[in-house]
Amino acid sequence: MPYVVGIALSAGVAFLAKYGFERDRAFYPTVLIVVAHYYVLFAAMGDSVQTVLLESAVMTLFVIAAVGGFKASLWIVVAALAGHGVLDAVHGHILKNAGVPAWWPPFCLAFDVGAAGALAWSLMRTESSRAVTTRHG
């Protein structure tokens, strides 16, 4: 069930993006920043300062990717969202975080990969339409 909900919510986010939220390029980088913060929240809920610090270090890498992707290329954001999905798949083996609900990793994996796919699809369509316009324009 967490996979289904994650995919469904990422589809909803993709719809909102197409509805006009992604117009200024900041939408998906902001989604990435928000997604990256959840493990820090869970660490705080688990009441472990050490885990908060470790999760904050990991979060910082994704925030840097979001800012870099916003500034340079949204393909960086696609890679970082997909990378966060991979992290979700292995997170429990790398970092012990008592605050993470059991359903979170599969949910977040599905959401992250769905969001990465939606952004990649959007970027490919945009690049494809620019190529057609350039050739025929």
N, C-alpha and C positions, 0 to 999 in steps of 0.2 A: 504493500500500500504506500509506503513512503516514496517509492520510485514514481508511482502514478501521480501522486500529489505534487512531487517536485517537477515532473514534466509538465503537468497541467499549469502550475504556477509560472513556470518559465514561458509557456505559451501565452499566458496572460500578460506577462512583462513584455514579450515580443509584440503583442497587439498594442499595448500602450506606447511602445517605442514607435511603431508605425503610425500610430494615431497622432504623432507630432512631438513626442517627448525627446526623440533622438536628434532633433533638428540642429542642436548646437554642439554635438559630439560629446557632451558631458554625461549623457544618460547612462550608457553602459560602463564607463569608468566609475561613475558613482555607485552603480549596482555592485561592481567589483569591490569597491571600498567597504560598502555595507556588509557584503557577504564575508569579507575577510575579518570583520570585527566580531563575528559571532563566537568564535572559539575563545576569544578574550573574555567575552561576557560569560561563557560557560565556565571558564577558569575562575572568574570572580565568584560565580555561584557555588563553585566547588571549594571556595575559601582557601585557595593556595596562591600565595604571593609568587612563589617560584614558577608555578604554571602560568600565572598571568604574565610574568616577564618573558617566559619562553614563547607563549602564544603571541605576545606583542611583537617579538622579534620576527616571527613568521608573518604576522599581519603586516608589518612594515614593508616586507618584500612585495607583498601584493599591492599595497598603497603606492609604492614606487612604480610598480608596473602600470597601475592605473593612471598615474600622472604622466609617466612616459608615453603611454599609449594615447592619452588625450593630446599630448603635445606633438608626438611624432607620427604614430600610425595606430589606428584602432585594431590592427591585426595583433599588436602586442596585447591588447585587452582580450582578444579572442584566445590567444595562447594562455594568458594568465587565468581566465575563467576556466578553461579546460584543465589547466594545471591545478587549480584549486579543487576541481572535481577529482583529479588523481589523488591529491592530498587527502580528500575525504575518504577515499577508498583505503588508504593506508594509515590514516591519522592515529588510530588507536594503537598501532604497532610502533609508532615513532614517539608520540607524546602521550603520556597518561594524563587525562583530564577528567576528573571525577564528575564535573558538572555537565558533561556532554550527554544528552539523552540518547538512549540506544537507537532510536529511529533517525537521529539527526544525520549521521554520515550517509546513509543511502538517500535520504531526502535531498541533502545538499549536493551530493554527487549528481543526482538526476537534474536538479535545478541548474547547477553550474554548467553541465554539459549541454543542457537545453538552451541556456542563455548564450553560451559560446557558439552553438550551432545557429541560433537565430541571428546573432551579430555577423557571423561569417557569411550566412546567406544574404543578409542585407548588403554587406560590403561587396560580395561578388556581383550582386545585381546592379549596384551602383557603378562598379568598375566596368561591367559589361555594357551598361547603357552609355557611359562616357566614351568607351571605345567605339561604339556604333556612331555616336554623335560626332566624334573626331574624324572618323573615316568618311562620313556622309555630310558633315557639316560644312 
